[in-house]
Amino acid sequence: MLQQHPGLYFAPSGKHRYGMFCTEDILADSVIEICPILIIPGEQAREIVRGYILYEYYFEWKKDSIALALGYGSLYNHAATPNAFFEADYKNQYIIFKAATDIPSGTEILVDYHAGNPDEQVWFEIK
């Protein structure tokens, strides 16, 4: 099931090259998007995508797999203080994006790539 908040769009971003925005206000705790995923199983999954553009777009999935989110799921930019978050639905194999705060129309939708683990490092320069 692909579900998206009305008005989502991909556009140039002042934070990174492009990012996700919405033409409508999004209320805190609202579902922004439910993304189906493609799972790449096995301990070698990260090595399979290393060196390819996909390396920058995957999500950790359980202990030894990675997932590629369909829809807009891999296009949300990172922020240490995000206005949205994501959670894994392992049973149904979705990644669900929700608003952490009210997000006004035209504001970039940002998630924390660390998924709540501040000790993890990102692989790019944070602007």
C-alpha positions in Angstrom: 0.0 0.0 0.0 1.5 3.3 -1.1 -0.1 6.1 0.8 1.0 9.8 0.5 -0.1 13.0 2.1 -1.8 15.2 -0.5 0.5 17.7 -2.1 3.9 16.0 -1.6 6.4 17.2 -4.1 10.2 16.9 -4.9 11.9 20.3 -5.5 15.2 22.2 -5.2 16.2 22.6 -1.6 18.3 25.2 0.2 19.7 22.5 2.5 20.7 20.0 -0.2 20.3 19.8 -3.9 16.7 18.6 -3.8 14.3 17.7 -1.1 10.7 16.8 -0.2 8.0 19.5 0.5 4.2 19.7 0.7 1.7 22.2 -0.7 -0.5 21.6 2.3 0.1 21.9 6.1 0.9 18.6 7.8 -0.2 18.2 11.4 2.1 16.5 14.0 1.7 12.8 14.1 0.1 12.7 10.6 1.3 10.0 8.2 3.3 11.7 5.4 3.9 8.6 3.4 3.8 4.8 3.6 6.4 3.4 1.3 6.7 -0.2 0.1 10.2 -1.4 0.1 12.6 -3.7 -1.9 14.7 -5.8 0.5 18.2 -6.9 -0.3 18.9 -9.7 2.1 22.2 -11.0 3.5 25.2 -9.8 5.3 26.8 -8.8 2.0 23.9 -6.4 1.1 25.8 -3.3 2.0 28.8 -4.4 0.0 26.5 -5.0 -3.0 25.4 -1.3 -3.1 28.7 0.2 -1.9 30.3 2.2 -4.8 26.9 2.7 -6.4 24.5 5.6 -6.0 22.1 3.3 -4.2 24.5 3.3 -1.2 23.3 6.8 -0.3 19.6 5.8 -0.3 19.2 2.5 1.6 17.7 1.9 5.1 18.9 -0.7 7.6 16.4 -3.5 7.7 16.5 -6.0 10.6 19.9 -7.5 11.4 21.4 -8.4 8.1 19.5 -6.8 5.3 18.9 -3.4 3.7 15.8 -1.9 2.2 15.2 0.6 -0.6 12.1 2.6 -0.1 9.8 3.2 -3.1 7.7 6.3 -3.5 9.5 9.3 -2.2 10.9 7.4 0.8 14.6 7.7 -0.1 14.4 11.4 -1.0 13.8 13.0 2.4 16.9 15.0 3.6 18.6 14.7 7.0 18.5 17.1 9.9 19.7 16.8 13.4 16.5 18.5 14.5 14.0 17.0 12.1 10.3 17.8 11.6 9.5 14.2 10.6 10.6 10.7 11.5 10.4 7.2 10.0 9.6 3.8 11.4 9.9 0.3 10.0 6.8 -1.9 9.7 8.6 -5.3 9.5 5.5 -7.3 9.4 4.0 -5.6 6.3 7.4 -4.5 4.9 6.8 -0.8 4.7 8.7 2.3 5.9 6.3 4.8 7.4 7.1 8.6 7.5 5.2 10.7 10.0 5.3 14.4 11.1 7.1 14.9 14.3 5.9 18.5 14.5 3.4 20.6 12.6 5.0 21.2 9.2 3.7 24.4 7.4 3.1 24.3 3.7 6.2 24.9 1.6 8.6 23.8 4.5 11.1 21.1 3.6 10.3 17.7 5.3 13.4 16.5 7.1 14.2 13.3 9.0 17.1 12.2 11.3 19.1 9.5 9.4 20.4 8.3 12.7 16.9 7.1 13.6 17.3 8.5 17.2 20.9 7.2 17.7 23.0 10.4 18.0 26.3 8.5 18.2 26.0 7.4 14.6 27.8 9.4 12.0 26.4 10.3 8.6 28.5 9.7 5.4 28.2 13.3 4.1 29.0 16.8 5.1 26.1 18.4 7.1 25.4 21.9 5.9 
